[in-house]
């Protein structure tokens, strides 16, 4: 009797272990940022609504694209939200393309041919780099564009995260494009720049254009009138192998 009980328990344990290790039908990933969490959860809700597929969400993967893209190629991840500029420059290592539609067409075609990954269409918003100033500064100096800022605001204190000063499309190329440099620049974590500009400690900061803190601190995002910054329109990336296995996703 005891042997039978032990056997049943072992079978049960093995069954539970097998269920826990079994891969979900669809694995969705997101980068470690709130916008990505929201986009991934929206995808999950849509898939659950329209299919019977099981889904695992690998939330906030450290390193973002640098770790998610290789996992997509290995088949460990099926779907994730990505940005056109990131795919084109960080993954494909290409030079910037100014026109947003051309950039999307090119990155979409390259992913299909090089990685067998499909860009499923744009969400309609651009989460790219921008330059923001306090509304009082914008009104006092009549700033509407980057050109206005580089013409009349070079004595303002400019703040950005460390990476921005190191990127090929960052501070140095911005200065080259607009033909002037700020007298005072500061390096700080991106989150602290909002606190600093809100407290009047700095005047100009680099922002991501969909960041909710822009409205929170009543900042004015200036127009990039020379189209220096490449666009970062968001879209859903899906492995073609996943679409072939689960055509109900289309």
Buried (B, 14 or more C-beta within 10 A) or exposed (E): EEEEEEEEEEEEEEEEEEEEEEEEBBBBBBBEBEBBBEBBBEBBEEBEEEBEBEBBBBBBBEEBBEBBBEBBBEEEBBBBBBBBBBBBBBBBEBEBBEEBEEBBBBBBEBBEEEBEBBBBEBBEEBBBBBBBBBEEBBEEBEBEBBBBBBBEBBEBBBBBBEEBEEBEBBBBBBBEBBEBBBEEBBBBEBEBBBBBBBEEBBBBBBBBBBBEBBEEBEBBBBBBEBBBBBBBBBBBBBBEEBBEEBEEBE
